Amino acid sequence: MQTWNHFVALVTMAYFVAADFDYNFCNTHMGMIDPDGNNEPQPVFYDDFYVFIEKKNMGNSEVTNIREYYSQHSGQAYVSFDRDKSLIQVWVDIKYNEVMAVPIDSTKCTDVPFAGSDEYMLFGANTDANGVTTLSDPSIALHWGGPNRKNISYKGEDNSRGIKTQKWWTCEYAPYVDATTFTEWQIVDPSQFKLPVVDYRLLPPRPILPISAFVIGLDKSHPDNVVNFTYRYDFAHFGRIQPDDRQFRIPPNMMCANKPNSQKPLPAIPDHFKFRGEMLTILGYGTQQPDSPQLVYSNEEYRHELGLYIQDVISQPKVLNGINDKSFVRLVDDFNTGLTYSLDLESGYCEVSVISDGTVDAIQMGNGLVKMRDSSQFFDLDPNAYQYMGMQELRGITCDAWTAYFGTNQSIHQQNAYYTWYFANPDWMKLNSYLEPFTMPVALVLTQDQSYTQFNIYEFTTMLNRDTPDLSPCYDVNSVINVQVFFRARFAEYYVPAEAGFKQSFLTSLVRVTSLNSTLRVADLDVQPTDDDNIVVRFKLLDKPAFKGDVAKMPVMAPNAQVFQEIVNAINSGKFYINVGETGNAIVYAIPNTVAMISSPPSRRTITSSTSSTSSSGYSSGAMAGVGVGTLVVGLFLGIITIFLVKKLYLSNKNSEMSMKTLSSDQEPSKF
């Protein structure tokens, strides 16, 4: 790896078959060759260690700081070289035959096979009879041992940096730089200087630590310019580590020229889900005076089978002039009609428009039309764009991380930005008793120039137990039809065990037997028992939207009077049924001749299924507990909220007698 080869050449003495070992140079400094080292027991080093090394070029006083993490057990290593504020990081993973290197001020890494790399010469490798390859003995990683050490001699007790040591002389040859070196080693004497990482209960030879090394070398890689060099190495902060030390984990916010060998496929995403979102954005990130963080909360729900994307958003601080520091906004995209609804949950003001092709749930099809993204597209999980970057810790969760880089000419993604997705590692989920069959998304981190955004995901689940959102404020209140339907089925048996399933099946049946097309035209869906334990369903039937949406298969929107008559016909002809029960495999039919158009909202008192009351009162028309859905595209929250509230406040001041319906005063706006 040429980008840092010169660093390695100054740090390591590689150990391969000698090519041009200079015996005269070695004998001049050591004397006669003594391969046994005077029979003194040689040092033994820990298999998993960390050490900080300060390397000084005694010729020009140049200093290089080196941090080295090494685990023979896991077959992983990490080395960083820092010289004159120029730092290069290198990761080695024997399991995947992989070496990755990246400058500290860059997010572009190189990735090459371990075999044949400079790192192979640095660390070496062993393959046993079963074909299992491991990193070489740690003495090679510390440049102490190896087959190319030509001579060794124990020179007795000494002192280095005030620490009592054992002095050793060695002579080595580094063939790939054609250099012969003489090294004076200072190894800690565990009997004279006790260090906390040394276990003195072990019988000799105990693992011990290097303290310093003084290297004199002769570089003959260029015959016309033989170079003498002298270096001093000081080893400090030596410590034992675990084989899975987090330093072996590759930073996720970078991309490699070649995909790392250690690839995992992106997780599969369910086609329906909900979660709580928290988006933190910092502009001027990494500068001396970054902007104050912008914080947006959301509840999000995605229902591909229903063509619905719903979001409840709390922005903080509130834009323009407000009575508090938050804004409560619900945004609903209905891909059945191509319309998006923007509802202020405090005032009840609603604005309807066509779905934007710049949202996270929509894909532009051309000719001004859009379609709904599938669940993987919702999270922008393009398998051709993302690289698996290993395991990371985030919010105390062990995650698998994938990173993608998006350059210029982006219509949806931020330009020149890194997107990193964190998903809970399946083993971590199992260990923590998560029994879900899907992989849980944890967060998206986006970095772009001096901008940082972290979108955290909480309570991700496929258990959708809430109604569709109440959008009655977005429709003409004078054209609402209140409907009541009876079912001959025991409430406790067919509704209570699976409330969400019952309601969902009811809505599906409405679409099946009518020209309704969108379940958003059903508001305040309420299911109650009758006095004889049957089931009564009441809801508001909203009129068709005032204008056309922007989906390719735009349905013909029937007025609500026509839809109501279609409901009556289906029930009276015995064609209106729903799948109910705890398992969803039971079928119940609406009772013929019991459907009624209610002149005023019905009360929620219990009545018998044999009557269809047309007089009642007290039925609140406030918004049901809707589920919010939010966009993951940076800036979209604040942009939508700002534009929407500017229009809302402007119009509310201009016309205080707006015809738009406000939320009932006895119902609080959703605070999530």
Secondary structure by P-SEA (a helix, b strand, c coil): ccccaaaaaaccccccccccccaaaaaaccccccccccccccbbbbccbbbbbbbbcccccbbbbbbbbbbcccccbbbbbbcccbbbbbbbbccccbbbbbcccccbbbbbbcccccccccccccccccccccccccccccccccccccccccccccccccbbbbbbbbbbbbcccccccccbbbbbcccccccccccccccccccccccbbbbbbbbcccccbbbbbbbbbbbcccccccccccccccccccccccccccccccccccccbbbbbbbbbbccccccccccbbbbbbbbbbbccccbbbbbbbbccccccccccbbbbbbbbbccccbbbbbcccccbbbbbcccccccccccccccbbbbbccccccccccccccccccccccccbbbbbbbbbccccccccccbbbbbbcccaaaaaaacccccbbbbcbbbbbcccbbbbbbbccccccccccccccccccccccbbbbbbbbcccccccccccaaaaaaaaaaaaaaacccccccccccbbbbbccccbbbbbbbbbcccccccccccccccccaaaaaaaaaaaaaaccbbbbbcccccbbbbcccccccccccccccccccccccccccccccccccbbbbbbbcccaaaaaaaaaaaaaaaaaaaacccccccccccccccccc
